[in-house]
């Protein structure tokens, strides 16, 4: 496969990933989704003040939107990809907490195995799109 083909695939992948991250980031600002996302933050990571669960949800939404936009800008795509990979690792405890409590979180509680696999695949796709 030529380097032009690889670059073309990476651009398409970045556009798809950017759309997904931006859409998910926007979701963090919908009140009902925001309340639910705040509840999946594990108790040991819940704080009061500036780092309260609601603000963490808003912050993670901003991170997803900024990362998605960053993937679309050639000058920032590498940094955005690395930041999004780190982001996906950082938010995994909330997903694991939800998985451990399906009775409380319903369809958000994707079983841990598939959720971990999806996180790893997303990290790999983000990194492959920028490297």
N, C-alpha and C positions, 0 to 999 in steps of 0.2 A: 504494500500500500504506500502510495507516495506521501510525502510530507504535506502536500496541499490537501490531500484527502483527509489525513488525520486532523489537520487544522480545521477543515470544514466540519468534520464530525464534532470536534471540540466546541466550535461556535454554536452549532445546533444544540448540543448538550447544555452549554451555558445558558442559552436562551430558555430552554425548557426548565432547567433548575432555577433560573432567576424568576420565572413566572411562578413556580411552586413556592419558593421562599417568600416572594412578595405577597402572594395570596395568603399564605399561612401567617405572615406578619400582620397583614391587615385584619385577619381574623382575631388577633389579640386585642383589638380595639372594640370589638362587639361586646356589649355588656354581659350577655348570657355566657358567651364563650370565655370571656375574661374571668367571670366568677368560677366557672368550672376549672379553668386552667390554674387559677390561684389555689384551688383545693387539692390539686395533684402535686403541689410542692410538698416534699416530705417534711414532716414536723421538725426534724433536726435542722432544716434549712429555712424555717420560717422565723422571721425577725419582725420587730416593730420599727417604727420610724421610717426612714427613707427606703430601707431594704425590705419593706413589707411585701407580702405575696402579690398584691395588686400591682405595685410598682415594678416588681420583678417580671410580671407578665407583660407590662407595657414595655419595659426595657428589652425583654427578649423579642417582642414584636418589632421594635425599632431595629434590633440587631438583624433580624431576618430580612426586613425591608432593605436596610443598608447593604447587607451582604448580597442580596439579590440584585440590587442596582449595581453594586461593585462588580459583579460577574459580567455585567454588560459593557463595562468601560475597560477597554484594553489596558490602560495604564494601571488599573486597580484590580484586574481580574485575579492575578496570582495572590495578592494579599487577601482579597475577599474570599477566595477559595480556601485558603489556609484558615482564615478566621471562621468560616462556616464549618469547617471540619472540627475545629476546637469547640465551636458552639454546639455541634451535635453531640460531642462527648459531654459537654457541661450540662446539657438539659436531660441527659439520659436518666439520672436519678429520679426525676419527676415521672418519666415514662415507666420506670421500674416500679415506683411506688403505686402508680395507677394499676399496673399489671398485677401487683400483689393484692389489690383490693377491688376485684371485679364487681362485687356486690354494691360497692359505693360509686363506681365510675362507669358502669355499663359498657357501652361500645368504645369508650376511650381506653378501656382496660384490655388492650391487645396483649395476649399471652407473651411472657417474657422472651421466650425463644424466638418467635417470629419478629418481635419488636427489636430485639438485639440484631437479628439478621438484617432487618430493614435499615437500622442505624448504620451498620457496617457498610451496606451497599450504598447508602446515601453518601457516606464519607468517601468511599472509593470513587463514586461518580463525580462528586465535587472536585476531588483532587485530580482525577483523570481529565476533567474538563479544563484544567488550568496548567497542567504540567506537560 
